């Protein structure tokens, strides 16, 4: 699995969301560094699970699309009865 890393803007947004959530829901204030540690922990402990879910979703989508293509191809077949 590739090393999961958030780009700078996404990481800053997630950092802010975590701090806001903890403040609103748990009445706990943490700083940027603590939020970054939490992001690192969640990425390392949950990242692979979410990555794998994304792969499964992608496989299901590709399978559905391939079924659609097979149906279309079947519909394009011409009868191969000999000319009478």
PyMOL Python script that loads the backbone (N, CA, C, O; Angstrom):
from pymol import cmd

cmd.read_pdbstr("""\
ATOM      1  N   UNK A   1       0.843  -1.173   0.000  1.00  0.00           N
ATOM      2  CA  UNK A   1       0.000   0.000   0.000  1.00  0.00           C
ATOM      3  C   UNK A   1       0.887   1.233   0.000  1.00  0.00           C
ATOM      4  O   UNK A   1       1.876   1.291   0.730  1.00  0.00           O
ATOM      5  N   UNK A   2       0.540   2.208  -0.806  1.00  0.00           N
ATOM      6  CA  UNK A   2       1.349   3.425  -0.826  1.00  0.00           C
ATOM      7  C   UNK A   2       1.268   4.159   0.516  1.00  0.00           C
ATOM      8  O   UNK A   2       0.298   4.024   1.262  1.00  0.00           O
ATOM      9  N   UNK A   3       2.300   4.927   0.795  1.00  0.00           N
ATOM     10  CA  UNK A   3       2.316   5.725   2.003  1.00  0.00           C
ATOM     11  C   UNK A   3       1.226   6.789   1.900  1.00  0.00           C
ATOM     12  O   UNK A   3       1.247   7.622   0.994  1.00  0.00           O
ATOM     13  N   UNK A   4       0.278   6.755   2.829  1.00  0.00           N
ATOM     14  CA  UNK A   4      -0.830   7.708   2.795  1.00  0.00           C
ATOM     15  C   UNK A   4      -0.394   9.031   3.393  1.00  0.00           C
ATOM     16  O   UNK A   4       0.018   9.091   4.551  1.00  0.00           O
ATOM     17  N   UNK A   5      -0.483  10.081   2.609  1.00  0.00           N
ATOM     18  CA  UNK A   5      -0.126  11.421   3.071  1.00  0.00           C
ATOM     19  C   UNK A   5      -1.160  12.397   2.567  1.00  0.00           C
ATOM     20  O   UNK A   5      -1.596  12.329   1.418  1.00  0.00           O
ATOM     21  N   UNK A   6      -1.544  13.298   3.430  1.00  0.00           N
ATOM     22  CA  UNK A   6      -2.457  14.361   3.040  1.00  0.00           C
ATOM     23  C   UNK A   6      -1.644  15.544   2.537  1.00  0.00           C
ATOM     24  O   UNK A   6      -0.575  15.847   3.068  1.00  0.00           O
ATOM     25  N   UNK A   7      -2.163  16.210   1.505  1.00  0.00           N
ATOM     26  CA  UNK A   7      -1.468  17.411   1.053  1.00  0.00           C
ATOM     27  C   UNK A   7      -1.626  18.502   2.122  1.00  0.00           C
ATOM     28  O   UNK A   7      -2.451  18.389   3.028  1.00  0.00           O
ATOM     29  N   UNK A   8      -0.830  19.540   1.995  1.00  0.00           N
ATOM     30  CA  UNK A   8      -0.737  20.583   3.021  1.00  0.00           C
ATOM     31  C   UNK A   8      -2.096  21.222   3.314  1.00  0.00           C
ATOM     32  O   UNK A   8      -2.462  21.397   4.477  1.00  0.00           O
ATOM     33  N   UNK A   9      -2.843  21.571   2.266  1.00  0.00           N
ATOM     34  CA  UNK A   9      -4.139  22.229   2.460  1.00  0.00           C
ATOM     35  C   UNK A   9      -5.156  21.291   3.118  1.00  0.00           C
ATOM     36  O   UNK A   9      -5.901  21.705   4.006  1.00  0.00           O
ATOM     37  N   UNK A  10      -5.185  20.039   2.685  1.00  0.00           N
ATOM     38  CA  UNK A  10      -6.114  19.069   3.264  1.00  0.00           C
ATOM     39  C   UNK A  10      -5.771  18.821   4.722  1.00  0.00           C
ATOM     40  O   UNK A  10      -6.654  18.767   5.577  1.00  0.00           O
ATOM     41  N   UNK A  11      -4.482  18.672   4.999  1.00  0.00           N
ATOM     42  CA  UNK A  11      -4.052  18.434   6.383  1.00  0.00           C
ATOM     43  C   UNK A  11      -4.439  19.610   7.283  1.00  0.00           C
ATOM     44  O   UNK A  11      -4.882  19.403   8.413  1.00  0.00           O
ATOM     45  N   UNK A  12      -4.277  20.827   6.798  1.00  0.00           N
ATOM     46  CA  UNK A  12      -4.645  22.009   7.585  1.00  0.00           C
ATOM     47  C   UNK A  12      -6.154  22.039   7.837  1.00  0.00           C
ATOM     48  O   UNK A  12      -6.600  22.380   8.933  1.00  0.00           O
ATOM     49  N   UNK A  13      -6.935  21.680   6.812  1.00  0.00           N
ATOM     50  CA  UNK A  13      -8.398  21.657   6.953  1.00  0.00           C
ATOM     51  C   UNK A  13      -8.820  20.591   7.961  1.00  0.00           C
ATOM     52  O   UNK A  13      -9.663  20.847   8.822  1.00  0.00           O
ATOM     53  N   UNK A  14      -8.235  19.393   7.857  1.00  0.00           N
ATOM     54  CA  UNK A  14      -8.568  18.305   8.780  1.00  0.00           C
ATOM     55  C   UNK A  14      -8.139  18.685  10.205  1.00  0.00           C
ATOM     56  O   UNK A  14      -8.857  18.408  11.166  1.00  0.00           O
ATOM     57  N   UNK A  15      -6.997  19.302  10.332  1.00  0.00           N
ATOM     58  CA  UNK A  15      -6.511  19.760  11.631  1.00  0.00           C
ATOM     59  C   UNK A  15      -7.549  20.687  12.270  1.00  0.00           C
ATOM     60  O   UNK A  15      -7.905  20.531  13.439  1.00  0.00           O
ATOM     61  N   UNK A  16      -8.020  21.641  11.492  1.00  0.00           N
ATOM     62  CA  UNK A  16      -9.016  22.590  12.001  1.00  0.00           C
ATOM     63  C   UNK A  16     -10.322  21.877  12.353  1.00  0.00           C
ATOM     64  O   UNK A  16     -10.941  22.191  13.370  1.00  0.00           O
ATOM     65  N   UNK A  17     -10.741  20.930  11.530  1.00  0.00           N
ATOM     66  CA  UNK A  17     -11.977  20.194  11.790  1.00  0.00           C
ATOM     67  C   UNK A  17     -11.870  19.370  13.076  1.00  0.00           C
ATOM     68  O   UNK A  17     -12.822  19.310  13.854  1.00  0.00           O
ATOM     69  N   UNK A  18     -10.742  18.752  13.296  1.00  0.00           N
ATOM     70  CA  UNK A  18     -10.538  17.967  14.524  1.00  0.00           C
ATOM     71  C   UNK A  18     -10.593  18.872  15.743  1.00  0.00           C
ATOM     72  O   UNK A  18     -11.273  18.566  16.722  1.00  0.00           O
ATOM     73  N   UNK A  19      -9.886  19.973  15.681  1.00  0.00           N
ATOM     74  CA  UNK A  19      -9.872  20.888  16.826  1.00  0.00           C
ATOM     75  C   UNK A  19     -11.276  21.431  17.102  1.00  0.00           C
ATOM     76  O   UNK A  19     -11.686  21.553  18.257  1.00  0.00           O
ATOM     77  N   UNK A  20     -12.010  21.756  16.031  1.00  0.00           N
ATOM     78  CA  UNK A  20     -13.378  22.268  16.185  1.00  0.00           C
ATOM     79  C   UNK A  20     -14.300  21.202  16.760  1.00  0.00           C
ATOM     80  O   UNK A  20     -15.108  21.489  17.644  1.00  0.00           O
ATOM     81  N   UNK A  21     -14.185  19.984  16.266  1.00  0.00           N
ATOM     82  CA  UNK A  21     -15.007  18.880  16.762  1.00  0.00           C
ATOM     83  C   UNK A  21     -14.750  18.629  18.243  1.00  0.00           C
ATOM     84  O   UNK A  21     -15.690  18.529  19.032  1.00  0.00           O
ATOM     85  N   UNK A  22     -13.485  18.527  18.619  1.00  0.00           N
ATOM     86  CA  UNK A  22     -13.148  18.272  20.021  1.00  0.00           C
ATOM     87  C   UNK A  22     -13.641  19.402  20.924  1.00  0.00           C
ATOM     88  O   UNK A  22     -14.089  19.159  22.045  1.00  0.00           O
ATOM     89  N   UNK A  23     -13.557  20.614  20.439  1.00  0.00           N
ATOM     90  CA  UNK A  23     -14.024  21.756  21.211  1.00  0.00           C
ATOM     91  C   UNK A  23     -15.547  21.723  21.362  1.00  0.00           C
ATOM     92  O   UNK A  23     -16.072  21.892  22.463  1.00  0.00           O
ATOM     93  N   UNK A  24     -16.252  21.504  20.249  1.00  0.00           N
ATOM     94  CA  UNK A  24     -17.723  21.529  20.267  1.00  0.00           C
ATOM     95  C   UNK A  24     -18.326  20.332  20.984  1.00  0.00           C
ATOM     96  O   UNK A  24     -19.241  20.483  21.793  1.00  0.00           O
ATOM     97  N   UNK A  25     -17.814  19.146  20.688  1.00  0.00           N
ATOM     98  CA  UNK A  25     -18.445  17.921  21.174  1.00  0.00           C
ATOM     99  C   UNK A  25     -17.908  17.438  22.522  1.00  0.00           C
ATOM    100  O   UNK A  25     -18.647  16.851  23.312  1.00  0.00           O
ATOM    101  N   UNK A  26     -16.647  17.682  22.779  1.00  0.00           N
ATOM    102  CA  UNK A  26     -16.035  17.151  23.996  1.00  0.00           C
ATOM    103  C   UNK A  26     -15.543  18.243  24.936  1.00  0.00           C
ATOM    104  O   UNK A  26     -14.963  17.959  25.984  1.00  0.00           O
ATOM    105  N   UNK A  27     -15.777  19.492  24.554  1.00  0.00           N
ATOM    106  CA  UNK A  27     -15.334  20.628  25.356  1.00  0.00           C
ATOM    107  C   UNK A  27     -13.848  20.506  25.712  1.00  0.00           C
ATOM    108  O   UNK A  27     -13.432  20.764  26.841  1.00  0.00           O
ATOM    109  N   UNK A  28     -13.063  20.102  24.698  1.00  0.00           N
ATOM    110  CA  UNK A  28     -11.627  19.914  24.859  1.00  0.00           C
ATOM    111  C   UNK A  28     -10.898  20.734  23.809  1.00  0.00           C
ATOM    112  O   UNK A  28     -11.178  20.630  22.615  1.00  0.00           O
ATOM    113  N   UNK A  29      -9.979  21.535  24.259  1.00  0.00           N
ATOM    114  CA  UNK A  29      -9.194  22.345  23.337  1.00  0.00           C
ATOM    115  C   UNK A  29      -7.802  21.748  23.197  1.00  0.00           C
ATOM    116  O   UNK A  29      -7.131  21.460  24.188  1.00  0.00           O
ATOM    117  N   UNK A  30      -7.376  21.565  21.937  1.00  0.00           N
ATOM    118  CA  UNK A  30      -6.023  21.089  21.659  1.00  0.00           C
ATOM    119  C   UNK A  30      -5.394  22.028  20.649  1.00  0.00           C
ATOM    120  O   UNK A  30      -6.090  22.765  19.950  1.00  0.00           O
ATOM    121  N   UNK A  31      -4.084  21.995  20.579  1.00  0.00           N
ATOM    122  CA  UNK A  31      -3.362  22.850  19.650  1.00  0.00           C
ATOM    123  C   UNK A  31      -3.119  22.163  18.315  1.00  0.00           C
ATOM    124  O   UNK A  31      -3.506  21.013  18.108  1.00  0.00           O
ATOM    125  N   UNK A  32      -2.475  22.887  17.423  1.00  0.00           N
ATOM    126  CA  UNK A  32      -2.164  22.359  16.092  1.00  0.00           C
ATOM    127  C   UNK A  32      -1.307  21.105  16.162  1.00  0.00           C
ATOM    128  O   UNK A  32      -1.554  20.138  15.441  1.00  0.00           O
ATOM    129  N   UNK A  33      -0.295  21.120  17.033  1.00  0.00           N
ATOM    130  CA  UNK A  33       0.617  19.986  17.119  1.00  0.00           C
ATOM    131  C   UNK A  33      -0.120  18.726  17.580  1.00  0.00           C
ATOM    132  O   UNK A  33       0.088  17.645  17.030  1.00  0.00           O
ATOM    133  N   UNK A  34      -0.975  18.869  18.583  1.00  0.00           N
ATOM    134  CA  UNK A  34      -1.733  17.725  19.072  1.00  0.00           C
ATOM    135  C   UNK A  34      -2.676  17.187  18.001  1.00  0.00           C
ATOM    136  O   UNK A  34      -2.825  15.976  17.842  1.00  0.00           O
ATOM    137  N   UNK A  35      -3.311  18.102  17.268  1.00  0.00           N
ATOM    138  CA  UNK A  35      -4.201  17.688  16.179  1.00  0.00           C
ATOM    139  C   UNK A  35      -3.404  16.975  15.080  1.00  0.00           C
ATOM    140  O   UNK A  35      -3.881  15.998  14.503  1.00  0.00           O
ATOM    141  N   UNK A  36      -2.207  17.457  14.796  1.00  0.00           N
ATOM    142  CA  UNK A  36      -1.357  16.786  13.806  1.00  0.00           C
ATOM    143  C   UNK A  36      -0.956  15.386  14.273  1.00  0.00           C
ATOM    144  O   UNK A  36      -0.913  14.453  13.472  1.00  0.00           O
ATOM    145  N   UNK A  37      -0.663  15.238  15.569  1.00  0.00           N
ATOM    146  CA  UNK A  37      -0.356  13.905  16.107  1.00  0.00           C
ATOM    147  C   UNK A  37      -1.553  12.976  15.954  1.00  0.00           C
ATOM    148  O   UNK A  37      -1.401  11.798  15.629  1.00  0.00           O
ATOM    149  N   UNK A  38      -2.750  13.520  16.192  1.00  0.00           N
ATOM    150  CA  UNK A  38      -3.962  12.723  16.051  1.00  0.00           C
ATOM    151  C   UNK A  38      -4.177  12.328  14.588  1.00  0.00           C
ATOM    152  O   UNK A  38      -4.568  11.196  14.307  1.00  0.00           O
ATOM    153  N   UNK A  39      -3.928  13.240  13.667  1.00  0.00           N
ATOM    154  CA  UNK A  39      -4.033  12.928  12.239  1.00  0.00           C
ATOM    155  C   UNK A  39      -3.062  11.810  11.878  1.00  0.00           C
ATOM    156  O   UNK A  39      -3.435  10.865  11.182  1.00  0.00           O
ATOM    157  N   UNK A  40      -1.827  11.909  12.343  1.00  0.00           N
ATOM    158  CA  UNK A  40      -0.832  10.864  12.064  1.00  0.00           C
ATOM    159  C   UNK A  40      -1.278   9.513  12.614  1.00  0.00           C
ATOM    160  O   UNK A  40      -1.154   8.490  11.940  1.00  0.00           O
ATOM    161  N   UNK A  41      -1.798   9.514  13.844  1.00  0.00           N
ATOM    162  CA  UNK A  41      -2.263   8.271  14.452  1.00  0.00           C
ATOM    163  C   UNK A  41      -3.430   7.682  13.661  1.00  0.00           C
ATOM    164  O   UNK A  41      -3.433   6.490  13.353  1.00  0.00           O
ATOM    165  N   UNK A  42      -4.412   8.506  13.334  1.00  0.00           N
ATOM    166  CA  UNK A  42      -5.576   8.007  12.604  1.00  0.00           C
ATOM    167  C   UNK A  42      -5.190   7.514  11.213  1.00  0.00           C
ATOM    168  O   UNK A  42      -5.722   6.511  10.736  1.00  0.00           O
ATOM    169  N   UNK A  43      -4.279   8.208  10.572  1.00  0.00           N
ATOM    170  CA  UNK A  43      -3.826   7.789   9.246  1.00  0.00           C
ATOM    171  C   UNK A  43      -3.136   6.437   9.305  1.00  0.00           C
ATOM    172  O   UNK A  43      -3.380   5.568   8.467  1.00  0.00           O
ATOM    173  N   UNK A  44      -2.273   6.263  10.297  1.00  0.00           N
ATOM    174  CA  UNK A  44      -1.537   4.994  10.386  1.00  0.00           C
ATOM    175  C   UNK A  44      -2.419   3.852  10.864  1.00  0.00           C
ATOM    176  O   UNK A  44      -2.210   2.707  10.464  1.00  0.00           O
ATOM    177  N   UNK A  45      -3.400   4.138  11.711  1.00  0.00           N
ATOM    178  CA  UNK A  45      -4.217   3.048  12.249  1.00  0.00           C
ATOM    179  C   UNK A  45      -5.461   2.761  11.423  1.00  0.00           C
ATOM    180  O   UNK A  45      -5.918   1.618  11.394  1.00  0.00           O
ATOM    181  N   UNK A  46      -6.022   3.759  10.753  1.00  0.00           N
ATOM    182  CA  UNK A  46      -7.257   3.563   9.988  1.00  0.00           C
ATOM    183  C   UNK A  46      -7.071   3.719   8.482  1.00  0.00           C
ATOM    184  O   UNK A  46      -7.919   3.289   7.701  1.00  0.00           O
ATOM    185  N   UNK A  47      -5.983   4.322   8.084  1.00  0.00           N
ATOM    186  CA  UNK A  47      -5.775   4.636   6.669  1.00  0.00           C
ATOM    187  C   UNK A  47      -5.901   3.431   5.755  1.00  0.00           C
ATOM    188  O   UNK A  47      -6.561   3.506   4.719  1.00  0.00           O
ATOM    189  N   UNK A  48      -5.276   2.319   6.125  1.00  0.00           N
ATOM    190  CA  UNK A  48      -5.313   1.131   5.275  1.00  0.00           C
ATOM    191  C   UNK A  48      -6.730   0.597   5.123  1.00  0.00           C
ATOM    192  O   UNK A  48      -7.108   0.133   4.047  1.00  0.00           O
ATOM    193  N   UNK A  49      -7.511   0.660   6.187  1.00  0.00           N
ATOM    194  CA  UNK A  49      -8.898   0.175   6.110  1.00  0.00           C
ATOM    195  C   UNK A  49      -9.711   1.012   5.133  1.00  0.00           C
ATOM    196  O   UNK A  49     -10.458   0.466   4.322  1.00  0.00           O
ATOM    197  N   UNK A  50      -9.573   2.328   5.205  1.00  0.00           N
ATOM    198  CA  UNK A  50     -10.307   3.191   4.284  1.00  0.00           C
ATOM    199  C   UNK A  50      -9.781   3.057   2.855  1.00  0.00           C
ATOM    200  O   UNK A  50     -10.555   3.107   1.899  1.00  0.00           O
ATOM    201  N   UNK A  51      -8.496   2.890   2.714  1.00  0.00           N
ATOM    202  CA  UNK A  51      -7.893   2.667   1.402  1.00  0.00           C
ATOM    203  C   UNK A  51      -8.461   1.400   0.772  1.00  0.00           C
ATOM    204  O   UNK A  51      -8.833   1.388  -0.401  1.00  0.00           O
ATOM    205  N   UNK A  52      -8.522   0.330   1.572  1.00  0.00           N
ATOM    206  CA  UNK A  52      -9.051  -0.938   1.066  1.00  0.00           C
ATOM    207  C   UNK A  52     -10.525  -0.837   0.720  1.00  0.00           C
ATOM    208  O   UNK A  52     -10.972  -1.444  -0.253  1.00  0.00           O
ATOM    209  N   UNK A  53     -11.296  -0.077   1.505  1.00  0.00           N
ATOM    210  CA  UNK A  53     -12.703   0.149   1.153  1.00  0.00           C
ATOM    211  C   UNK A  53     -12.816   0.861  -0.185  1.00  0.00           C
ATOM    212  O   UNK A  53     -13.681   0.537  -0.999  1.00  0.00           O
ATOM    213  N   UNK A  54     -11.950   1.818  -0.406  1.00  0.00           N
ATOM    214  CA  UNK A  54     -11.942   2.521  -1.693  1.00  0.00           C
ATOM    215  C   UNK A  54     -11.636   1.577  -2.843  1.00  0.00           C
ATOM    216  O   UNK A  54     -12.247   1.673  -3.908  1.00  0.00           O
ATOM    217  N   UNK A  55     -10.690   0.663  -2.632  1.00  0.00           N
ATOM    218  CA  UNK A  55     -10.373  -0.323  -3.671  1.00  0.00           C
ATOM    219  C   UNK A  55     -11.573  -1.226  -3.950  1.00  0.00           C
ATOM    220  O   UNK A  55     -11.879  -1.513  -5.107  1.00  0.00           O
ATOM    221  N   UNK A  56     -12.256  -1.676  -2.888  1.00  0.00           N
ATOM    222  CA  UNK A  56     -13.436  -2.534  -3.073  1.00  0.00           C
ATOM    223  C   UNK A  56     -14.543  -1.799  -3.818  1.00  0.00           C
ATOM    224  O   UNK A  56     -15.195  -2.371  -4.692  1.00  0.00           O
ATOM    225  N   UNK A  57     -14.754  -0.535  -3.472  1.00  0.00           N
ATOM    226  CA  UNK A  57     -15.755   0.271  -4.181  1.00  0.00           C
ATOM    227  C   UNK A  57     -15.389   0.409  -5.658  1.00  0.00           C
ATOM    228  O   UNK A  57     -16.252   0.335  -6.533  1.00  0.00           O
ATOM    229  N   UNK A  58     -14.108   0.608  -5.919  1.00  0.00           N
ATOM    230  CA  UNK A  58     -13.642   0.740  -7.296  1.00  0.00           C
ATOM    231  C   UNK A  58     -13.827  -0.560  -8.059  1.00  0.00           C
ATOM    232  O   UNK A  58     -14.266  -0.547  -9.209  1.00  0.00           O
ATOM    233  N   UNK A  59     -13.494  -1.688  -7.429  1.00  0.00           N
ATOM    234  CA  UNK A  59     -13.683  -2.986  -8.071  1.00  0.00           C
ATOM    235  C   UNK A  59     -15.158  -3.221  -8.393  1.00  0.00           C
ATOM    236  O   UNK A  59     -15.481  -3.715  -9.473  1.00  0.00           O
ATOM    237  N   UNK A  60     -16.049  -2.875  -7.476  1.00  0.00           N
ATOM    238  CA  UNK A  60     -17.484  -3.051  -7.706  1.00  0.00           C
ATOM    239  C   UNK A  60     -17.953  -2.175  -8.862  1.00  0.00           C
ATOM    240  O   UNK A  60     -18.740  -2.620  -9.697  1.00  0.00           O
ATOM    241  N   UNK A  61     -17.478  -0.940  -8.914  1.00  0.00           N
ATOM    242  CA  UNK A  61     -17.848  -0.039 -10.008  1.00  0.00           C
ATOM    243  C   UNK A  61     -17.368  -0.578 -11.345  1.00  0.00           C
ATOM    244  O   UNK A  61     -18.121  -0.588 -12.319  1.00  0.00           O
ATOM    245  N   UNK A  62     -16.130  -1.021 -11.399  1.00  0.00           N
ATOM    246  CA  UNK A  62     -15.580  -1.556 -12.653  1.00  0.00           C
ATOM    247  C   UNK A  62     -16.358  -2.800 -13.078  1.00  0.00           C
ATOM    248  O   UNK A  62     -16.638  -2.974 -14.264  1.00  0.00           O
ATOM    249  N   UNK A  63     -16.706  -3.655 -12.139  1.00  0.00           N
ATOM    250  CA  UNK A  63     -17.480  -4.855 -12.459  1.00  0.00           C
ATOM    251  C   UNK A  63     -18.838  -4.479 -13.037  1.00  0.00           C
ATOM    252  O   UNK A  63     -19.268  -5.058 -14.035  1.00  0.00           O
ATOM    253  N   UNK A  64     -19.524  -3.502 -12.413  1.00  0.00           N
ATOM    254  CA  UNK A  64     -20.825  -3.056 -12.939  1.00  0.00           C
ATOM    255  C   UNK A  64     -20.682  -2.483 -14.349  1.00  0.00           C
ATOM    256  O   UNK A  64     -21.495  -2.772 -15.227  1.00  0.00           O
ATOM    257  N   UNK A  65     -19.655  -1.679 -14.559  1.00  0.00           N
ATOM    258  CA  UNK A  65     -19.456  -1.068 -15.871  1.00  0.00           C
ATOM    259  C   UNK A  65     -19.115  -2.128 -16.919  1.00  0.00           C
ATOM    260  O   UNK A  65     -19.579  -2.048 -18.056  1.00  0.00           O
ATOM    261  N   UNK A  66     -18.309  -3.117 -16.540  1.00  0.00           N
ATOM    262  CA  UNK A  66     -17.979  -4.200 -17.480  1.00  0.00           C
ATOM    263  C   UNK A  66     -19.225  -5.007 -17.820  1.00  0.00           C
ATOM    264  O   UNK A  66     -19.390  -5.431 -18.964  1.00  0.00           O
ATOM    265  N   UNK A  67     -20.106  -5.226 -16.845  1.00  0.00           N
ATOM    266  CA  UNK A  67     -21.370  -5.908 -17.123  1.00  0.00           C
ATOM    267  C   UNK A  67     -22.207  -5.105 -18.113  1.00  0.00           C
ATOM    268  O   UNK A  67     -22.815  -5.671 -19.022  1.00  0.00           O
ATOM    269  N   UNK A  68     -22.235  -3.783 -17.936  1.00  0.00           N
ATOM    270  CA  UNK A  68     -22.965  -2.922 -18.875  1.00  0.00           C
ATOM    271  C   UNK A  68     -22.379  -3.028 -20.280  1.00  0.00           C
ATOM    272  O   UNK A  68     -23.116  -3.124 -21.261  1.00  0.00           O
ATOM    273  N   UNK A  69     -21.055  -3.010 -20.371  1.00  0.00           N
ATOM    274  CA  UNK A  69     -20.393  -3.122 -21.680  1.00  0.00           C
ATOM    275  C   UNK A  69     -20.696  -4.470 -22.309  1.00  0.00           C
ATOM    276  O   UNK A  69     -20.982  -4.546 -23.504  1.00  0.00           O
ATOM    277  N   UNK A  70     -20.635  -5.543 -21.513  1.00  0.00           N
ATOM    278  CA  UNK A  70     -20.952  -6.876 -22.051  1.00  0.00           C
ATOM    279  C   UNK A  70     -22.382  -6.936 -22.559  1.00  0.00           C
ATOM    280  O   UNK A  70     -22.638  -7.530 -23.606  1.00  0.00           O
ATOM    281  N   UNK A  71     -23.320  -6.330 -21.834  1.00  0.00           N
ATOM    282  CA  UNK A  71     -24.711  -6.287 -22.281  1.00  0.00           C
ATOM    283  C   UNK A  71     -24.834  -5.539 -23.610  1.00  0.00           C
ATOM    284  O   UNK A  71     -25.549  -5.973 -24.513  1.00  0.00           O
ATOM    285  N   UNK A  72     -24.128  -4.412 -23.716  1.00  0.00           N
ATOM    286  CA  UNK A  72     -24.164  -3.628 -24.959  1.00  0.00           C
ATOM    287  C   UNK A  72     -23.578  -4.425 -26.123  1.00  0.00           C
ATOM    288  O   UNK A  72     -24.131  -4.426 -27.223  1.00  0.00           O
ATOM    289  N   UNK A  73     -22.471  -5.093 -25.878  1.00  0.00           N
ATOM    290  CA  UNK A  73     -21.850  -5.898 -26.926  1.00  0.00           C
ATOM    291  C   UNK A  73     -22.762  -7.050 -27.348  1.00  0.00           C
ATOM    292  O   UNK A  73     -22.873  -7.353 -28.535  1.00  0.00           O
ATOM    293  N   UNK A  74     -23.398  -7.675 -26.399  1.00  0.00           N
ATOM    294  CA  UNK A  74     -24.329  -8.755 -26.712  1.00  0.00           C
ATOM    295  C   UNK A  74     -25.470  -8.226 -27.580  1.00  0.00           C
ATOM    296  O   UNK A  74     -25.895  -8.886 -28.528  1.00  0.00           O
ATOM    297  N   UNK A  75     -25.957  -7.039 -27.253  1.00  0.00           N
ATOM    298  CA  UNK A  75     -27.029  -6.422 -28.040  1.00  0.00           C
ATOM    299  C   UNK A  75     -26.604  -6.056 -29.451  1.00  0.00           C
ATOM    300  O   UNK A  75     -27.461  -5.902 -30.321  1.00  0.00           O
ATOM    301  N   UNK A  76     -25.328  -5.916 -29.705  1.00  0.00           N
ATOM    302  CA  UNK A  76     -24.826  -5.551 -31.036  1.00  0.00           C
ATOM    303  C   UNK A  76     -24.595  -6.770 -31.917  1.00  0.00           C
ATOM    304  O   UNK A  76     -24.362  -6.625 -33.117  1.00  0.00           O
ATOM    305  N   UNK A  77     -24.656  -7.965 -31.346  1.00  0.00           N
ATOM    306  CA  UNK A  77     -24.397  -9.170 -32.139  1.00  0.00           C
ATOM    307  C   UNK A  77     -25.424  -9.289 -33.262  1.00  0.00           C
ATOM    308  O   UNK A  77     -26.599  -8.953 -33.119  1.00  0.00           O
ATOM    309  N   UNK A  78     -24.919  -9.781 -34.374  1.00  0.00           N
ATOM    310  CA  UNK A  78     -25.772 -10.005 -35.540  1.00  0.00           C
ATOM    311  C   UNK A  78     -26.042 -11.486 -35.645  1.00  0.00           C
ATOM    312  O   UNK A  78     -25.197 -12.307 -35.286  1.00  0.00           O
ATOM    313  N   UNK A  79     -27.245 -11.839 -36.148  1.00  0.00           N
ATOM    314  CA  UNK A  79     -27.528 -13.266 -36.332  1.00  0.00           C
ATOM    315  C   UNK A  79     -26.549 -13.854 -37.335  1.00  0.00           C
ATOM    316  O   UNK A  79     -26.214 -13.216 -38.333  1.00  0.00           O
ATOM    317  N   UNK A  80     -26.101 -15.045 -37.076  1.00  0.00           N
ATOM    318  CA  UNK A  80     -25.147 -15.669 -38.001  1.00  0.00           C
ATOM    319  C   UNK A  80     -25.777 -16.847 -38.732  1.00  0.00           C
ATOM    320  O   UNK A  80     -25.094 -17.799 -39.109  1.00  0.00           O
ATOM    321  N   UNK A  81     -27.109 -16.766 -38.928  1.00  0.00           N
ATOM    322  CA  UNK A  81     -27.787 -17.784 -39.736  1.00  0.00           C
ATOM    323  C   UNK A  81     -27.332 -17.648 -41.189  1.00  0.00           C
ATOM    324  O   UNK A  81     -27.161 -16.541 -41.699  1.00  0.00           O
ATOM    325  N   UNK A  82     -27.139 -18.797 -41.847  1.00  0.00           N
ATOM    326  CA  UNK A  82     -26.755 -18.709 -43.256  1.00  0.00           C
ATOM    327  C   UNK A  82     -27.888 -18.088 -44.086  1.00  0.00           C
ATOM    328  O   UNK A  82     -29.068 -18.243 -43.774  1.00  0.00           O
ATOM    329  N   UNK A  83     -27.497 -17.392 -45.135  1.00  0.00           N
ATOM    330  CA  UNK A  83     -28.466 -16.779 -46.032  1.00  0.00           C
ATOM    331  C   UNK A  83     -29.226 -17.866 -46.753  1.00  0.00           C
ATOM    332  O   UNK A  83     -28.627 -18.819 -47.250  1.00  0.00           O
ATOM    333  N   UNK A  84     -30.540 -17.735 -46.815  1.00  0.00           N
ATOM    334  CA  UNK A  84     -31.351 -18.753 -47.473  1.00  0.00           C
ATOM    335  C   UNK A  84     -31.624 -18.413 -48.888  1.00  0.00           C
ATOM    336  O   UNK A  84     -32.297 -19.171 -49.586  1.00  0.00           O
TER     337      UNK A  84
END
""", "prot")
cmd.dss("prot")
cmd.show_as("cartoon", "prot")
cmd.util.cbc("prot")
cmd.orient("prot")
